[in-house]
Amino acid sequence: MDTLPEMIMYIGTYGDGIDNTIHLLKWNPTNASLKTIASIKGVKNPSFLSLNQQRNMLYAISEVEEGKVISFSVEEESSLLKQISRNKQAKNKEHSPGGARQQGNDFFKRSNDKQEKQGWKDLSQFLWEDLQSESNWEQSEKRSSDVDGERIGDIQIDHYEEKERLSKQPKNEQNKNLINQTSHQLCGNGPCYVMVDELDCYLFSINYGDGSLSVFTLLSDNTIGPLSDSVIYKTGSRPHAIVQIPQTSKFVVTDLGLNRIYLYSFYDGQLRLLYDLELDSFVGPRHLTVSTTFRKIYIANELKSTVTVLRYNEAITHLETVQEMNTLPPNLWELEVEERKKLASKGQDLQQENSFRPITNYGADIHLASKKAFLYVSNRGHNSISVFRVQEYGYLSYVGNVSTNGAWPRNFAICPNDQHLFIANEQTNNIVVMKINDDGIPEHIGMEYFISSPACVKVYEIEG
């Protein structure tokens, strides 16, 4: 039996700048063990992470009101991190409506004033309140105090003085601390998603807080350079994720607030809207994944607990909805009633059956296990992973739901070899490891790892 390769795991969490908020773990599938390699302080709420294609640079967003994008170099042999650049994202200012014009179905405006469009109507009040209560960046700002400068280990660092001091130290001494700091004022607060294009030339940040998208140039050393483009969406927008359609220059953005999907072309650092698809009201598109084999886009809907399947044409200029599937068990109501009956039979005081309410659930993350032809979605509230089989032409059939052995599975990752699944249960502070069987059903192996408020998991095979 061949030995399965070891994996490096990067975990982003919610926490203050003085906490260990980014963790590096090593997964050994042979003996089913996780161990910590390193933990990093100095970043507040790094709730989403992304590595470049070369895997020598890790990028983290800081999900706070004045959001930041931070880069770390990854040491080739140990996979340890060194923070080398930090870009600050300031709050957006109001743009003058003068000169606004409408072109077809384009309803966005750019911060560089190349285009200004008419917006959609605002969301209803109840959805706005729901989104406010769900906004972790806003809640975390209330419970966390700001940190002056950046705290690396136990050392409080003033950025400008430290940069000058480090430049005079030997290289091996510089490696222990912040070695090169850059900062830029950018449009966007409450960032929630970050990704790098396939050529390692640009970094994309989705800013949920004020409804914007930022594009940064990556310099030759892969550090974060100047702003290349920025899109500011209209009132009520809550963009949540951006994904590149593999081996193309096309990108797809989900807008949870306005229930829309945007298809862009990207050339020379600039985004151009190709297609704007409106979904059903209040579905709340959140995360997404793409199958180029079937020309399908799968979207996890936060507010409706469904998966929407989109089809794009060969030229990748048009989107259409072709399927929608529930992520919760079809007999959920009956199962809940039966469970309560069992508890009542044991003498527990429960409400009458007619007063039962369906479980409150919010869809979260979504991934394909392409080698096994299965799709997985995490459910916060029901606290489960939904399993779908990818059928002919990319359509889905429901297989079942598996418990996450924890609460609020905000994010999860699948090993590159599709053998294991790693779930970040934010509210129960644990990473749960599950084996993916040949039938696609994840199976608990009794392995979990405790980390405070995990929000993002990235897993990569150790090469060599």
Helices and strands as residue ranges (DSSP letters): E 7-13, E 22-28, E 33-40, E 48-51, E 57-62, E 68-74, E 81-90, E 109-110, H 125-134, H 136-143, E 150-152, E 155-157, H 159-166, H 171-174, E 185-187, E 191-196, E 202-207, E 212-218, E 224-232, E 239-244, E 250-255, E 260-267, E 270-278, E 285-291, E 296-301, E 306-312, E 319-326, H 332-345, G 353-355, E 362-369, E 374-380, E 384-390, G 392-394, E 396-403, E 409-414, E 420-425, E 430-436, E 442-450, E 454-461
